[in-house]
């Protein structure tokens, strides 16, 4: 798949932040290459994007709520009729100030804003270890509560590290119990960039992580959460047996919908799906080449390989695949209809063909692409699709 007409832009408003997260990808040697926008810079970026057919804006940084002009910038963005949504990616600290939050809410006259909270543990000591910011945990929690009270939508984003992975199931129980209004959760493995390159201790072996993350995903899915693995913090597909779509869906979404990250000094294309990017940043071993997922899995971060070799890699075959399996011929229109009826729209599907007709095969693929279904097709030991 190639990018179609992306409608989402991340805007890096400010390089300043009121936390010092040990895995922050934005900072290298104490500063960010994106810089900080003036109010006019931000408005110009928004106008150019919206005039070119844009739809959704995500304010990032640094910490966007550091800005005293954020309400003004939100109000400006909402003057464009084609604006669909505004996401504010935040640690929530300043949102503990109800007066500040009220200014943002008042500026949101078209009810377009939502908040994505970085919350890396439900335990104060672990949270403040990872954010390297004392006395910040209570403010983040207060910010989440204030946003929920305001009626705005909220989601949670957590970076998985060696210090919080064992608490993942408990963290999910905590969210469900304390903040039942939040129904969108995103997990990410550390992206080896910025400060994450300076703190090897944050990385966790996949063999250790797998049971805790799988248990968490089962719980969240059972409670009807929308849960994903961040495109920039991916895991290999074999790390999540039965939940491969948590990795694949964000990749497809980003490729189709996100232009990139715009800052004052730089622009970064979201190139995570290209073979060139994967070959530069990821690696595979001989066992990966035998895997059912080889064509759609990017492998392991090279940083991970340096630390743990290929720990946790599990070659997936038709026999140990945990998702939806279908065995069928593809010789008649009835075969096509039956296969489509058996495809799980929410999971990765595996179809083993005993025989097929090329014309009907193309018809099946056309339907799969139109419905954006996730499917691997195999015939006589070889992948036909993708």
C-alpha positions as CSV (number, residue, x, y, z in Angstrom):
1,X,0.0,0.0,0.0
2,X,1.1,3.5,-0.8
3,X,0.0,6.8,0.9
4,X,-3.2,8.0,-0.6
5,X,-4.3,11.5,0.6
6,X,-3.1,11.9,4.2
7,X,-5.3,14.1,6.3
8,X,-3.5,14.2,9.6
9,X,-0.5,16.4,10.7
10,X,1.5,16.3,13.9
11,X,2.6,19.8,14.9
12,X,5.6,20.1,17.2
13,X,4.6,23.3,19.0
14,X,7.4,23.6,21.6
15,X,10.7,21.9,22.5
16,X,10.2,22.8,26.2
17,X,8.8,20.2,28.6
18,X,8.0,20.0,32.3
19,X,9.2,16.4,32.4
20,X,12.5,14.7,31.5
21,X,11.4,11.2,30.4
22,X,14.2,8.7,30.2
23,X,12.9,7.4,26.8
24,X,12.1,10.7,25.2
25,X,12.7,10.6,21.5
26,X,12.5,14.3,20.9
27,X,15.6,15.3,22.8
28,X,19.2,14.7,22.0
29,X,22.0,16.3,24.0
30,X,19.6,18.5,25.8
31,X,17.6,20.0,22.9
32,X,15.2,19.1,20.1
33,X,15.9,19.5,16.4
34,X,12.4,20.7,15.8
35,X,12.7,23.9,17.9
36,X,9.8,26.0,19.2
37,X,7.1,27.7,17.1
38,X,5.9,31.3,17.7
39,X,2.2,31.8,17.7
40,X,2.4,33.1,14.1
41,X,4.5,30.0,13.1
42,X,1.8,27.7,14.4
43,X,-1.0,29.6,12.7
44,X,0.9,29.6,9.4
45,X,1.5,25.9,9.6
46,X,-2.1,25.2,10.4
47,X,-3.3,27.5,7.5
48,X,-1.0,25.8,5.0
49,X,-2.1,22.4,6.1
50,X,-5.8,23.1,6.1
51,X,-5.7,25.0,2.8
52,X,-4.1,21.9,1.2
53,X,-7.0,19.7,2.3
54,X,-6.0,18.7,5.9
55,X,-8.4,17.4,8.4
56,X,-6.9,16.4,11.7
57,X,-4.2,18.1,13.8
58,X,-2.2,16.6,16.7
59,X,-0.3,19.1,18.9
60,X,2.9,17.6,20.3
61,X,6.3,18.6,21.6
62,X,7.9,18.9,24.1
63,X,4.8,19.6,26.1
64,X,2.1,21.6,24.2
65,X,0.3,22.7,27.3
66,X,3.3,24.7,28.4
67,X,2.1,27.2,25.8
68,X,0.0,30.1,27.2
69,X,-1.2,30.7,23.6
70,X,-2.5,27.1,23.1
71,X,-6.2,28.2,23.5
72,X,-5.6,30.9,20.9
73,X,-4.1,28.4,18.5
74,X,-7.0,26.0,19.1
75,X,-9.4,28.8,18.3
76,X,-7.6,29.7,15.1
77,X,-7.6,26.1,13.9
78,X,-11.3,25.8,14.5
79,X,-12.0,28.6,12.0
80,X,-11.3,26.2,9.2
81,X,-14.5,24.4,8.1
82,X,-12.6,21.3,7.0
83,X,-11.1,20.7,10.5
84,X,-12.2,17.3,11.7
85,X,-10.4,16.9,15.1
86,X,-7.6,18.2,17.3
87,X,-5.6,15.9,19.5
88,X,-3.4,17.3,22.3
89,X,-0.6,14.9,23.3
90,X,0.2,15.7,26.9
91,X,1.6,14.6,30.2
92,X,-1.3,16.3,31.9
93,X,0.6,18.2,34.5
94,X,-0.6,21.7,33.5
95,X,-4.1,20.4,33.0
96,X,-4.3,19.9,36.8
97,X,-4.8,23.7,36.7
98,X,-8.6,23.9,36.1
99,X,-8.4,27.6,35.0
100,X,-5.9,26.7,32.3
101,X,-8.0,23.7,31.1
102,X,-11.1,25.9,31.1
103,X,-9.4,28.3,28.6
104,X,-8.8,25.4,26.3
105,X,-12.3,24.1,26.6
106,X,-13.8,27.5,25.9
107,X,-11.6,27.9,22.8
108,X,-13.0,24.6,21.6
109,X,-16.3,26.0,20.4
110,X,-16.8,23.2,17.8
111,X,-16.0,20.4,20.3
112,X,-13.0,19.1,18.3
113,X,-10.4,18.6,21.0
114,X,-9.4,15.4,22.8
115,X,-6.4,14.6,25.0
116,X,-3.8,11.8,24.8
117,X,-2.2,11.3,28.2
118,X,1.3,9.9,28.7
119,X,0.9,7.7,31.8
120,X,3.7,5.2,32.3
121,X,2.6,3.7,35.5
122,X,-0.2,3.8,38.1
123,X,2.5,3.7,40.8
124,X,4.0,7.1,41.8
125,X,7.5,5.9,42.3
126,X,7.8,4.1,38.9
127,X,6.0,6.9,37.1
128,X,8.4,9.6,38.5
129,X,11.4,7.3,37.9
130,X,10.5,7.1,34.2
131,X,9.6,10.7,33.8
132,X,12.5,11.9,35.9
133,X,10.2,14.4,37.5
134,X,9.4,14.4,41.2
135,X,6.0,15.5,42.4
136,X,4.6,15.2,38.9
137,X,2.5,12.0,39.3
138,X,-0.3,13.6,41.3
139,X,-0.6,16.5,38.9
140,X,-0.9,14.1,35.9
141,X,-3.6,12.2,37.6
142,X,-5.4,15.4,38.5
143,X,-5.1,16.5,34.9
144,X,-6.7,13.3,33.7
145,X,-9.6,13.7,36.2
146,X,-10.1,17.3,35.2
147,X,-10.4,16.4,31.5
148,X,-12.8,13.6,32.2
149,X,-14.9,16.0,34.4
150,X,-14.9,18.5,31.5
151,X,-16.5,15.9,29.3
152,X,-13.7,15.8,26.7
153,X,-12.5,12.5,25.3
154,X,-9.2,11.1,26.7
155,X,-6.9,8.2,25.9
156,X,-3.8,6.8,27.6
157,X,-0.3,6.2,26.1
158,X,2.2,4.1,27.9
159,X,5.8,3.3,27.0
160,X,6.7,-0.3,28.2
161,X,10.0,-0.5,30.0
162,X,11.9,-2.9,32.3
163,X,10.4,-1.0,35.3
164,X,6.7,-1.2,34.4
165,X,6.1,-4.3,32.3
166,X,5.3,-6.6,35.2
167,X,2.6,-4.2,36.2
168,X,0.9,-4.1,32.9
169,X,-2.2,-6.2,33.9
170,X,-2.5,-4.3,37.1
171,X,-2.3,-1.0,35.3
172,X,-5.1,-2.1,33.0
173,X,-7.3,-3.1,35.9
174,X,-6.5,0.3,37.5
175,X,-7.6,2.2,34.4
176,X,-10.8,0.2,34.1
177,X,-11.6,0.7,37.7
178,X,-10.6,4.4,38.2
179,X,-11.2,5.9,34.7
180,X,-14.0,3.8,33.0
181,X,-14.6,6.8,30.7
182,X,-11.2,6.1,29.0
183,X,-11.6,3.4,26.4
184,X,-8.6,4.0,24.1
185,X,-5.1,2.7,25.2
186,X,-1.9,2.7,23.3
187,X,1.3,0.8,24.2
188,X,4.8,1.4,22.8
189,X,8.1,-0.3,23.1
190,X,10.9,2.3,23.5
191,X,11.9,3.9,20.2
192,X,15.7,3.9,20.1
193,X,16.2,7.6,19.6
194,X,17.0,10.6,21.7
195,X,17.3,9.9,25.4
196,X,16.3,6.3,24.8
197,X,19.7,5.7,23.3
198,X,21.3,6.8,26.6
199,X,19.4,4.5,29.0
200,X,19.9,0.9,28.1
201,X,18.2,-0.2,31.3
202,X,14.7,0.8,30.0
203,X,14.6,-2.0,27.4
204,X,12.9,-5.3,28.3
205,X,13.3,-8.8,26.7
206,X,10.4,-9.9,24.6
207,X,10.4,-13.3,26.2
208,X,9.9,-11.6,29.6
209,X,7.3,-9.1,28.3
210,X,5.1,-11.4,26.3
211,X,3.0,-13.0,29.0
212,X,2.3,-9.8,30.8
213,X,1.3,-7.9,27.6
214,X,-0.8,-10.7,26.3
215,X,-2.7,-10.9,29.6
216,X,-3.3,-7.2,29.4
217,X,-4.5,-7.2,25.8
218,X,-7.0,-10.0,26.6
219,X,-8.4,-8.0,29.5
220,X,-8.7,-4.8,27.6
221,X,-10.2,-6.5,24.5
222,X,-12.7,-8.3,26.8
223,X,-13.7,-4.9,28.2
224,X,-14.2,-3.4,24.7
225,X,-11.2,-1.1,24.7
226,X,-9.6,0.1,21.6
227,X,-6.0,-0.9,22.1
228,X,-3.0,-0.5,19.8
229,X,0.8,-0.8,19.7
230,X,2.2,2.6,18.6
231,X,3.6,2.8,15.1
232,X,6.8,4.3,16.4
233,X,7.2,1.8,19.2
234,X,6.5,-1.4,17.4
235,X,7.2,-5.0,18.4
236,X,7.6,-8.0,16.0
237,X,4.4,-9.7,15.3
238,X,5.5,-13.0,17.0
239,X,5.6,-11.0,20.3
240,X,1.8,-10.8,20.3
241,X,0.3,-14.2,19.3
242,X,-3.4,-13.7,18.5
243,X,-3.1,-9.9,18.7
244,X,-1.0,-9.2,15.6
245,X,-3.5,-6.6,14.4
246,X,-2.4,-4.3,17.3
247,X,0.8,-3.8,15.4
248,X,-0.4,-3.9,11.9
249,X,-3.4,-1.6,12.2
250,X,-1.4,1.5,13.4
251,X,1.1,0.9,10.5
252,X,-1.6,1.0,7.9
253,X,-3.4,3.9,9.6
254,X,-0.3,6.0,9.7
255,X,0.7,5.2,6.1
256,X,-2.7,6.2,4.8
257,X,-3.5,9.1,7.1
258,X,-0.5,10.9,8.6
259,X,1.7,13.3,6.6
260,X,4.3,13.7,9.3
261,X,5.6,15.9,12.0
262,X,6.1,19.7,11.4
263,X,8.3,21.8,13.6
264,X,9.8,25.3,13.3
265,X,13.2,24.0,12.2
266,X,12.4,20.6,10.6
267,X,9.8,18.3,9.1
268,X,9.8,14.6,9.6
269,X,8.0,12.3,7.3
270,X,6.4,9.2,9.0
271,X,8.4,6.8,6.9
272,X,8.1,3.8,9.3
273,X,6.5,1.5,6.7
274,X,9.2,1.8,4.0
275,X,11.6,-1.0,3.3
276,X,14.5,1.5,3.4
277,X,13.6,2.6,6.9
278,X,13.0,-0.9,8.1
279,X,16.3,-2.2,6.7
280,X,18.2,0.7,8.4
281,X,16.6,0.4,11.8
282,X,15.4,-3.2,12.1
283,X,16.9,-6.7,11.8
284,X,15.9,-10.3,11.3
285,X,17.6,-13.7,11.7
286,X,17.4,-16.9,9.7
287,X,14.4,-18.1,11.7
288,X,12.5,-14.9,10.7
289,X,12.9,-15.8,7.1
290,X,10.9,-19.0,7.7
291,X,8.1,-17.2,9.5
292,X,4.5,-16.9,8.2
293,X,4.8,-13.2,9.0
294,X,8.1,-12.5,7.3
295,X,6.5,-10.3,4.5
296,X,4.5,-8.1,6.9
297,X,6.8,-8.0,10.0
298,X,9.7,-5.6,10.2
299,X,11.6,-7.6,12.8
300,X,13.5,-6.3,15.8
301,X,15.1,-2.9,16.6
302,X,18.8,-3.1,15.9
303,X,19.2,-1.6,19.4
304,X,17.3,-4.5,20.8
305,X,19.5,-7.0,18.9
306,X,22.6,-5.3,20.3
307,X,21.2,-5.8,23.8
308,X,19.5,-9.1,23.7
309,X,20.3,-10.7,20.4
310,X,17.1,-12.3,19.0
311,X,15.6,-13.2,22.4
312,X,11.9,-13.8,22.2
313,X,11.7,-14.5,18.5
314,X,9.2,-17.4,17.7
315,X,8.8,-18.6,14.2
316,X,5.1,-18.7,13.3
317,X,3.9,-21.5,11.1
318,X,0.4,-22.6,9.9
319,X,0.4,-25.0,12.9
320,X,1.1,-22.5,15.7
321,X,-0.6,-19.5,14.3
322,X,-3.1,-18.2,17.0
323,X,-5.4,-16.2,14.8
324,X,-8.3,-17.0,12.5
325,X,-7.4,-20.0,10.2
326,X,-9.3,-21.0,7.0
327,X,-8.6,-23.9,4.8
328,X,-10.4,-23.8,1.4
329,X,-10.2,-24.2,-2.3
330,X,-10.8,-21.1,-4.5
331,X,-12.3,-22.4,-7.7
332,X,-15.9,-21.1,-7.6
333,X,-17.8,-17.9,-6.7
334,X,-19.3,-19.9,-3.8
335,X,-15.7,-20.5,-2.5
336,X,-15.1,-16.7,-2.6
337,X,-18.3,-15.9,-0.7
338,X,-17.6,-18.6,1.9
339,X,-14.0,-17.4,2.5
340,X,-15.1,-13.8,2.9
341,X,-17.9,-14.8,5.3
342,X,-15.3,-16.6,7.5
343,X,-12.8,-13.7,7.6
344,X,-12.5,-12.0,11.0
345,X,-12.7,-8.3,10.4
346,X,-10.8,-7.4,13.6
347,X,-8.0,-10.0,13.5
348,X,-5.2,-11.2,11.3
349,X,-6.5,-14.1,9.1
350,X,-4.6,-17.0,7.6
351,X,-6.0,-18.7,4.5
352,X,-4.5,-22.0,3.3
353,X,-5.6,-22.7,-0.3
354,X,-5.7,-26.3,-1.7
355,X,-6.3,-24.9,-5.2
356,X,-7.3,-21.6,-6.8
357,X,-8.4,-19.8,-9.9
358,X,-6.4,-16.7,-10.7
359,X,-9.4,-14.6,-11.6
360,X,-11.3,-15.5,-8.4
361,X,-8.1,-14.9,-6.4
362,X,-7.9,-11.3,-7.8
363,X,-11.5,-10.9,-6.9
364,X,-10.9,-12.0,-3.3
365,X,-7.9,-9.7,-3.0
366,X,-9.9,-6.7,-4.3
367,X,-12.6,-7.3,-1.6
368,X,-10.0,-7.8,1.1
369,X,-8.4,-4.4,0.2
370,X,-11.7,-2.6,0.0
371,X,-12.7,-3.8,3.4
372,X,-9.2,-3.4,4.8
373,X,-9.1,-6.9,6.1
374,X,-5.8,-8.4,7.4
375,X,-5.1,-11.6,5.6
376,X,-2.2,-13.9,4.7
377,X,-2.8,-16.4,1.9
378,X,-0.6,-19.4,1.4
379,X,-0.5,-22.1,-1.3
380,X,1.9,-25.1,-1.5
381,X,4.1,-23.6,1.2
382,X,4.5,-20.2,-0.3
383,X,2.8,-16.8,0.4
384,X,0.5,-15.6,-2.4
385,X,-0.6,-12.6,-0.4
386,X,0.9,-10.3,0.7
